[in-house]
Amino acid sequence: MARWAIGDVQGCAVELRALLARLRFNPDRDQLWFTGDLVNRGPGSLAALRLVHALRDNATVVLGNHDLHLLAVAAGAAELRRGDTLADVLAARDRRRLLGWLGALPLAVHDARHGDLLVHAGLVPQWSVADTLRLAAEVQAALRADPAGFFASMYGNQPDTWSEELSGSDRLRFTVNVLTRSRLCTAAGRINLRDKGPPGEARAPWKPWFRHARRASRDARVIFGHWSALGFHSGDGVLALDTGCVWGGALTAIDLDVAGAQPVREPSRQPHHFGAD
């Protein structure tokens, strides 16, 4: 049995099929971990969603910001944006089944036996694995209980600093922003949702979230995507897997159970010219 982690698909369905063939994926023995953002920007959002949905017994998936945006648009709480490639999903005959499955996905998954934590984007230094799972579960419960109300208050960049005293929609929004949108933060748990460049461009007090020396999640290997300007990164107690397939880069996978494993990359089949996120 192999456990393969795969970076942001973002509608690159052709590349995902090719990558699975390259991995010699066998549903009888292998498991796939997806870092979220199955859809949007790329040309095959519906095909990608159908493919991963069909693999669901073998697939562990967390929600990314683009997945949440699709769900918000489907719920009537948001409009399609320039560069979105979600119309095929919204018009699909199996829309209800696919979106029902997508909306039930978690924002964080922990494999205690292997010591792995899967999220889409990042954490703040104050959050332990247990904190992350608790806060992600609060979001999932709110989404299930009242999807329309949840999505109506999901968008926005405030509050931008963690406090256990946050409550209501502020607490949910901050949790969503950290887990699905964050890259840089301060040691005090303030997040920067503006800067999207390489880590070397970050200026004090900002650091990549995983490079804060005292972060409480260091007892787990955190697997994430979302940061194409970072690219593949193995170190600092993390595995970063977004290598920008949707921007003409590659779709990347790695064997989670082989020490020193090298990434397997499937090059993008075509240049994509959608707006960055």
Beta strands, then each sheet from edge to edge (+ up, - down):
strand 1: 3-6
strand 2: 31-34
strand 3: 59-61
strand 4: 109-111
strand 5: 116-118
strand 6: 184-185
strand 7: 191-192
strand 8: 207-208
strand 9: 221-224
strand 10: 233-235
strand 11: 238-240
strand 12: 250-255
strand 13: 264-267
sheet 1: 3+ 2+ 1+ 12- 13+
sheet 2: 4+ 5- 9- 11- 10+
sheet 3: 7+ 6- 8+
end
